Amino acid sequence: MDITCQNPNTISELDLMLRIVQKSPKSTTYNMKINFMCENCLNIYDVDMKSIQFDKTRELIFTPEPECPRCGATEEVVLSNYGLEQIDHLIFSNQIKTIK
């Protein structure tokens, strides 16, 4: 399957979803929507993240902690397939930093 861009000046849907909504000049915190899925009630939803970082063991730290809006679960929450694509895009564009 060949995917070609009709107009090179257009922004992809993924880039639009990850566009930085707000960044203060003295802060490295960003507001972005990331897609999650609740394994408890199977709800798929977006969460506005203020920051996403790697800890020293390379695990993702989300601020705020994702919580399912339907059932309130926090432990059963995982990234959806689309959320994984969003995180991959952020990693490859160097927007996720490691906590020192």
trRosetta pair geometry for C-beta under 8 A, 3 or more apart (Angstrom, degrees):
i j d omega theta_ij theta_ji phi_ij phi_ji
5 8 5.5 90 113 -88 132 57
5 10 7.1 -168 -170 50 105 105
6 10 7.4 26 68 9 84 139
7 10 4.5 83 84 -18 104 107
11 15 4.7 -117 -179 88 95 128
11 16 5.6 115 120 -59 117 86
11 19 7.9 32 168 -69 149 119
12 15 4.6 97 58 6 80 102
12 16 7.1 -142 98 -6 44 85
13 16 5.6 -54 -152 34 35 114
13 17 6.5 34 152 -19 67 104
14 17 5.7 -53 -148 35 33 110
14 18 6.3 12 158 -3 66 112
14 85 6.5 -93 -121 135 132 114
14 86 6.7 -162 -155 -96 95 68
14 89 5.8 175 156 -66 125 162
15 18 6.0 -68 -142 49 30 99
15 19 6.5 59 152 -60 64 84
15 89 7.7 -146 -81 -176 59 145
16 19 5.7 -21 -152 -18 33 116
17 32 7.9 75 142 -172 65 90
17 33 6.0 -91 -174 71 84 105
17 86 6.5 -84 109 -108 123 118
18 32 5.7 16 -146 -153 56 127
18 86 5.9 169 -76 -151 111 92
18 89 5.9 -136 -39 105 166 133
18 90 6.5 -157 -148 -69 135 89
18 95 8.0 139 173 57 120 167
19 32 7.8 165 68 -117 33 91
20 23 5.3 -4 167 -31 133 116
20 30 5.1 -82 -129 -146 97 114
20 31 7.4 100 -164 53 59 63
20 32 6.8 -51 -105 -72 50 98
21 30 7.6 116 35 180 71 75
21 31 4.3 -58 56 83 115 108
21 32 6.9 175 -1 -80 98 48
22 30 7.4 154 72 -151 56 49
22 31 4.9 33 38 17 95 120
23 27 7.0 -156 -169 80 64 88
23 28 8.0 0 -152 -138 104 28
23 29 7.5 175 -126 81 67 50
23 30 5.7 -16 -85 -102 98 74
24 27 4.3 49 64 25 103 111
24 29 7.5 18 27 54 96 90
28 51 7.6 67 109 -116 79 119
28 97 7.2 -2 151 8 143 145
29 50 5.1 -8 -175 167 118 86
29 51 4.8 -73 -127 -63 82 105
29 63 7.9 -68 -134 87 113 127
30 49 7.6 25 92 101 80 88
30 50 7.3 145 71 -177 38 36
30 51 6.7 107 36 -96 68 57
30 95 7.2 -23 10 -177 160 114
31 48 5.7 -5 -166 -175 95 102
31 49 7.1 158 -148 77 42 48
31 50 6.2 -15 -91 -106 67 51
32 48 7.3 152 74 -151 24 56
32 49 5.3 -22 63 56 78 98
32 52 7.7 -57 55 -7 123 119
32 86 8.0 165 149 175 122 124
32 90 7.8 134 111 -90 168 131
33 46 4.3 6 -174 -178 110 125
33 47 7.0 149 -149 69 60 31
33 48 5.8 -34 -89 -91 68 58
33 49 7.4 156 -102 9 16 82
34 46 6.8 144 68 -152 29 71
34 47 5.7 -27 60 59 83 85
34 49 5.3 30 0 -20 116 127
34 52 7.3 99 -52 -68 150 139
34 62 7.5 -117 56 -127 152 126
34 66 7.7 -89 85 -85 113 127
34 79 7.3 -59 163 -122 110 95
34 83 5.3 70 172 -137 84 97
34 86 5.6 -178 -128 103 75 146
34 87 7.2 54 -140 -60 122 85
35 44 6.7 11 -176 -179 98 95
35 45 7.5 174 -147 95 61 25
35 46 5.5 -39 -92 -94 61 72
35 79 7.3 76 89 -162 68 69
35 80 4.6 -63 130 43 102 121
35 82 4.4 7 65 90 156 106
35 83 3.9 -138 75 -62 75 86
35 86 6.4 133 19 -3 92 139
36 44 7.3 -180 92 -149 43 55
36 45 6.1 -21 63 67 85 72
36 46 7.5 134 16 -113 78 22
36 47 5.8 21 0 -6 124 115
36 66 4.9 142 -73 -173 167 149
36 68 7.8 -129 112 -87 122 69
36 77 5.3 8 174 -174 132 102
36 78 6.8 153 -160 82 81 30
36 79 6.1 -69 -111 -109 64 38
36 80 6.0 151 -159 -18 11 89
36 83 5.7 71 -74 -77 44 158
37 42 7.1 -14 -175 -153 99 42
37 43 7.2 170 -152 87 55 44
37 44 4.9 -20 -100 -100 82 77
37 45 8.0 139 -94 20 37 64
37 77 7.4 157 81 -153 38 58
37 78 5.7 -24 64 68 88 81
37 79 7.4 32 18 131 86 16
37 80 4.3 108 -31 -81 104 86
37 83 7.5 -143 -10 6 83 134
38 41 5.1 10 105 46 128 79
38 42 6.6 -72 80 -17 79 10
38 43 4.6 20 31 48 118 86
38 44 7.8 -143 15 -69 72 35
38 45 7.6 21 -18 16 102 107
38 68 3.9 45 -85 -99 140 134
38 70 6.8 -142 31 48 158 109
38 71 6.4 151 166 37 155 113
38 73 5.4 117 -150 59 114 124
38 76 5.8 58 -167 106 70 102
38 77 5.6 -32 -101 -97 66 71
39 42 7.3 30 -139 -76 25 55
39 73 7.9 -114 53 122 67 155
39 76 4.2 -126 56 177 92 98
39 77 7.4 -153 7 -79 82 20
39 78 6.1 50 -36 3 109 111
40 68 6.7 -127 49 -1 116 165
40 71 5.3 -125 104 82 127 154
40 73 4.3 146 8 -42 147 161
40 76 4.2 107 -36 83 94 160
41 68 6.5 133 35 170 114 151
41 70 5.2 -127 92 100 154 129
41 71 4.4 156 -23 -23 135 132
41 73 7.2 172 0 3 96 128
43 68 5.7 112 61 -157 127 109
43 69 7.2 -129 139 54 151 76
43 70 4.4 161 -54 9 160 138
43 71 7.2 174 4 1 131 95
44 80 5.4 61 -138 -88 107 145
45 68 7.1 126 29 -140 135 60
45 69 5.7 -175 -158 17 172 111
45 70 7.7 178 -35 -16 140 97
47 62 7.7 49 103 174 140 137
47 64 7.5 -120 174 68 120 88
47 66 4.8 -131 -26 -117 169 90
47 67 7.8 119 -110 34 132 54
49 52 5.5 20 159 -47 148 97
49 62 5.9 -86 -125 -157 117 92
49 63 6.8 94 -165 71 79 51
49 64 7.4 -147 -125 30 54 56
50 63 5.0 -62 63 110 100 95
50 64 6.6 66 9 -24 108 68
51 61 7.9 -2 112 104 95 91
51 62 7.9 164 89 -156 55 37
51 63 4.6 13 53 49 88 116
52 60 6.2 -17 -169 -164 95 104
52 61 7.2 156 -157 77 45 55
52 62 5.8 -7 -108 -106 79 65
52 63 7.5 -155 -70 26 40 73
52 87 7.4 -135 168 -120 155 89
52 90 6.6 33 78 141 140 160
52 95 7.9 48 64 121 108 90
52 96 5.3 -53 108 -114 98 103
53 60 7.5 141 78 -154 34 55
53 61 4.8 -20 67 57 85 106
53 63 7.9 20 9 -2 99 108
53 96 6.4 168 -113 -168 32 78
53 97 5.7 -29 -127 73 90 70
53 98 6.8 124 -178 -124 89 18
53 99 5.2 80 146 -45 134 91
54 58 5.2 -15 -167 -133 122 46
54 59 6.9 131 -153 61 67 29
54 60 6.4 -45 -96 -94 59 48
54 61 7.1 147 -120 8 9 90
54 96 6.2 86 -26 147 91 106
54 97 7.2 -132 26 114 86 31
54 98 4.4 -36 72 -105 107 71
54 99 6.8 -150 87 6 51 75
55 58 7.2 -87 66 -14 61 12
55 59 5.2 -9 36 56 107 84
55 61 5.4 94 -47 -38 94 118
55 98 7.7 49 162 -157 4 73
55 99 5.4 -16 -119 39 50 122
56 98 7.4 87 -94 -179 42 106
56 99 6.8 -75 -44 78 69 91
58 98 7.6 -37 -96 -114 63 111
60 87 7.1 -49 -95 -141 152 136
60 96 7.6 -45 -120 -161 94 142
61 99 6.9 19 21 -25 146 132
62 65 6.1 110 87 -113 98 39
62 66 5.7 4 109 -24 155 91
64 67 7.7 -39 126 -3 112 100
65 74 5.8 31 140 -153 119 123
66 74 7.0 148 89 -138 57 72
66 77 4.7 -161 105 142 112 151
67 72 6.2 -11 177 -154 107 46
67 73 7.2 167 -156 80 63 35
67 74 5.0 -31 -103 -85 79 89
67 77 7.0 -113 -105 -47 22 153
68 71 5.0 5 102 49 133 77
68 72 6.1 -54 70 2 86 10
68 73 4.6 26 16 46 126 81
68 74 7.6 -140 3 -66 79 42
68 76 7.5 -15 -27 75 134 97
68 77 6.0 -163 -47 -83 88 108
73 76 4.5 -24 160 41 141 105
73 77 6.1 162 111 -43 93 87
74 77 6.0 -44 -155 4 32 122
79 83 3.6 -147 -165 106 85 124
79 84 5.0 118 126 -60 127 70
79 87 6.3 -37 -136 -14 157 135
80 83 4.4 103 45 3 69 105
80 84 7.2 -125 95 -6 40 82
81 84 5.7 -48 -154 29 33 113
81 85 6.9 33 148 -16 62 101
82 85 5.5 -50 -154 34 39 113
82 86 6.5 42 147 -22 67 102
83 86 5.4 -50 -148 33 35 115
83 87 6.4 35 153 -18 66 102
84 87 5.7 -52 -147 37 33 110
84 88 6.3 38 152 -21 64 104
85 88 5.6 -51 -147 35 32 115
85 89 6.4 35 153 -21 64 104
86 89 5.7 -54 -153 34 31 113
86 90 6.5 29 150 -17 64 105
87 90 5.6 -54 -149 37 34 112
87 91 6.3 36 153 -21 67 104
87 96 7.5 27 -160 -44 76 151
88 91 5.7 -54 -147 35 30 111
88 92 6.2 18 160 -9 66 110
89 92 6.2 -62 -143 43 26 103
89 93 6.2 9 161 -4 64 115
90 93 6.1 -68 -141 48 26 99
90 95 4.4 -88 -161 67 80 112
90 96 5.1 76 134 -31 108 103
91 94 7.7 28 175 -73 31 30
91 95 7.7 -82 -60 47 19 74
91 96 5.4 -31 -90 34 61 124
